[in-house]
């Protein structure tokens, strides 16, 4: 929880210094780094790659996580 608070405080300070647009771009850039790393790891470690994993996750979400 402290990390989220620190991120929001940093965003508020940077918004005051350089404006809303660059601060929002920086925040989105920082938040996208873990997503990209997760996608790369899934692509390397999951049999079939990232797109097979994403398709199975999407189907599971549509089914509501119930076994068939």
MODELLER restraints for C-alpha pairs under 7 A, 6 or more apart:
rsr = mdl.restraints
at = mdl.atoms
rsr.add(forms.Gaussian(group=physical.xy_distance, feature=features.Distance(at['CA:11:A'], at['CA:23:A']), mean=6.29, stdev=0.5))
rsr.add(forms.Gaussian(group=physical.xy_distance, feature=features.Distance(at['CA:14:A'], at['CA:23:A']), mean=5.76, stdev=0.5))
rsr.add(forms.Gaussian(group=physical.xy_distance, feature=features.Distance(at['CA:15:A'], at['CA:23:A']), mean=5.30, stdev=0.5))
rsr.add(forms.Gaussian(group=physical.xy_distance, feature=features.Distance(at['CA:39:A'], at['CA:50:A']), mean=6.62, stdev=0.5))
rsr.add(forms.Gaussian(group=physical.xy_distance, feature=features.Distance(at['CA:42:A'], at['CA:49:A']), mean=6.79, stdev=0.5))
rsr.add(forms.Gaussian(group=physical.xy_distance, feature=features.Distance(at['CA:42:A'], at['CA:50:A']), mean=5.65, stdev=0.5))
rsr.add(forms.Gaussian(group=physical.xy_distance, feature=features.Distance(at['CA:43:A'], at['CA:49:A']), mean=4.30, stdev=0.5))
rsr.add(forms.Gaussian(group=physical.xy_distance, feature=features.Distance(at['CA:43:A'], at['CA:50:A']), mean=4.27, stdev=0.5))
